[in-house]
Amino acid sequence: MARRIAAGAAYGGGGIGLAGAAAVGLVVAEAHLARRQVNNGARPHVPHAEGRYGVAYDAPGPGKEPLRLTMLGDSTAAGQGVHRSGQTPGALLASGLAAVAERPVELRNVALPGARSDDLDRQVALVLGDTDRVPDVCVIMIGANDVTHRMPATRSVRHLSSAVRRLRTAGAEVVVGTCPDLGTIEPVQQPLRWLARRASRQLAAAQTIGAVEQGGRTVSLGDLLGPEFEANPRELFGPDHYHPSAEGYATAAMAVLPTVCAALGLWPAEEERPDVTRREGFLPVARAAAEAAAEPGTEVTAAMPTGPRGPWALLKRRRRRRVPETEPTTPTKA
């Protein structure tokens, strides 16, 4: 299904839906009820986290210039649901990246609460508007609103693929946090819970295929609203029971940070080699995408030219490392 969605996105198809439509009436009724219960982006206050992180590493000379990190996407990329700037995923990633690179990091965030994938066209235009300040790396988190608003999956993946292609052409590395598992949102009942889980996983796999084929890397964010959230909903969900809490965003940032560092060539070389004991290796991109969607925290990146079974990718299950606690939680504006 993910391969069909991605192919439809690439070649102009638009009729492939997610998870079927056998119980549309019941699903729509339950979706409206769940949306009222979880607010689903109705209160878009987001702490302002843009600025410079890792100021302790400020130093003159080549190779010491600030790295530029830009967040794109929806409310999860923006950091909705927390009260302090240092708790947002952008701030956590910027602090962690500064510590690993031992360079300051300038964070910009153009993500919009409530955004769907078709808003990426506008966001990318904002990011690339200043050709002298192209980001070193962009992190995109999007997809949940596409599922809840029933955007056709082919359209969703088409917009994401276009965004990745434009950013990569401009010279930025791109890491996509794929659609989280919406089947664990507390107020959602069956059968909507099952359909939401299936739909979000299908979209996540299709996003992986589309992003990797355009030169990006992906990280499965099933754990953003997945098994860990299901086990600890009071700790990892925010007050609206939809957006993550500070602990939830920290969990997501720990999953994404290694891939951001690897994209910039900052991760230890020995960890870039696939480890067969962790079931890492080279797979057809569609199979790698399916495995990643089923296992949170899994990275997929392009690896080989197209072969008889299509493009190949490297699947990595990176060890999670805590974001360093020595970094300031409040940025100094650049």
C-alpha positions, -999 to +999 in steps of 0.1 A: +000+000+000+028+024+009+045+017-025+012+024-043+007+056-024+042+068-032+039+058-069+005+076-071+022+107-056+050+106-081+030+099-112-001+120-105-025+095-090-050+108-065-075+081-058-057+060-032-071+064+002-059+053+036-072+023+055-102+019+032-136+035+036-159+007+047-171+025+078-170+061+067-201+072+086-191+057+119-155+069+115-165+105+107-189+106+137-162+093+160-136+116+145-157+147+152-162+135+188-125+128+193-115+162+178-138+181+202-123+161+231-086+167+222-089+202+208-066+191+179-048+223+174-076+247+185-052+265+209-022+272+189+000+290+215+036+279+209+066+292+229+090+312+209+122+292+207+141+308+177+175+320+184+211+309+190+219+279+211+253+267+223+267+302+228+294+287+249+309+274+217+311+308+200+346+312+186+361+330+156+377+310+128+367+287+099+345+257+109+332+276+139+304+294+122+269+287+136+251+257+121+216+266+108+187+243+118+152+249+106+120+232+117+091+228+093+057+211+097+028+211+120+021+217+157+045+189+168+074+206+149+063+240+164+062+226+199+026+232+208+015+218+241+044+230+263+050+263+281+087+270+279+108+275+248+135+250+260+109+222+260+101+225+223+116+199+199+135+226+180+152+239+211+160+203+222+175+195+188+194+227+186+209+222+221+218+186+213+233+195+179+254+223+194+268+199+220+277+173+195+292+197+169+307+220+195+294+249+175+266+273+181+233+265+163+209+291+149+173+278+152+145+290+129+110+276+131+084+281+103+062+252+114+025+261+118+000+244+142-027+228+123-007+226+091-011+198+066+014+187+040+001+212+014+013+240+036+049+228+031+050+247-002+046+280+017+070+270+044+098+260+020+093+293+002+099+311+035+130+290+043+146+295+009+136+332+005+171+343+017+195+325-006+225+336+016+211+318+046+201+283+034+199+260+064+225+233+070+197+209+080+159+210+080+137+188+102+101+182+089+074+168+112+041+165+095+013+140+087-010+138+117-034+165+104-034+149+070-049+118+086-074+135+108-086+157+079-086+128+054-062+144+029-056+119+001-024+101+009-010+106-026-015+143-023+002+144+011+032+125-001+035+146-033+038+178-013+063+163+011+084+149-017+084+183-034+095+200-002+124+176+003+135+179-033+135+218-032+154+218+001+180+193-011+184+211-044+192+243-024+219+224-004+202+216+029+202+182+045+166+170+053+154+148+081+117+139+081+100+127+113+072+106+097+035+106+108+031+095+144+008+067+155-025+084+160-041+052+174-029+059+209-047+093+214-066+087+247-101+099+237-102+080+204-123+048+206-126+017+185-130+013+156-115+047+149-085+039+170-076+009+148-083+028+116-062+058+128-033+035+136-034+018+103-038+050+083-010+068+101+014+038+096+005+036+059+012+073+056+045+071+075+057+043+052+047+062+021+063+094+034+095+074+039+096+062+003+088+097-010+114+115+012+142+089+007+138+090-031+143+127-030+175+125-010+162+130+025+164+108+056+135+097+077+129+087+113+098+068+124+080+089+150+056+062+160+069+066+195+058+103+195+023+090+201+031+053+201+039+025+226+056+047+252+027+071+251+002+043+254+020+030+284+024+064+301-003+087+287-005+109+318+033+116+316+039+118+278+007+136+266+001+173+272-030+188+289-051+185+257-043+147+255-033+152+219+000+171+218+031+157+236+042+170+270+078+181+276+087+145+283+071+134+251+090+160+230+122+150+247+115+114+236+110+125+200+141+147+200+162+118+213+150+097+183+157+124+157+190+139+170+213+110+159+199+112+124+203+150+123+240+146+134+246+118+109+232+139+081+258+165+089+286+140+092+289+145+130+280+109+142+308+084+150+319+065+119+316+032+136+279+038+142+273+045+105+280+009+096+250-014+097+249-037+128+234-071+119+228-078+156+202-050+156+187-062+123+202-032+104+211-034+067+203-026+031+168-033+019+145-023-010+132+011+001+095+000+003+104-029+026+126-006+048+097+019+049+073-008+061+097-019+088+104+016+100+067+024+102+063-006+125+092+002+148+096+037+163+129+054+162+141+037+130+160+057+104+159+051+066+183+068+042+190+063+005+219+038-001+221+025-036+209+033-072+177+017-084+179-021-089+155-048-101+134-043-070+135-005-070+156+019-050+175+005-020+179+021+014+199+017+046+178+009+077+193+019+110+181+014+145+202+040+162+209+040+199+191+068+216+211+093+236+198+118+260+199+155+249+227+170+269+215+188+300+244+213+301+229+234+273+209+265+281+171+262+278+166+298+267+181+309+234+201+341+228+186+356+197+208+357+168 
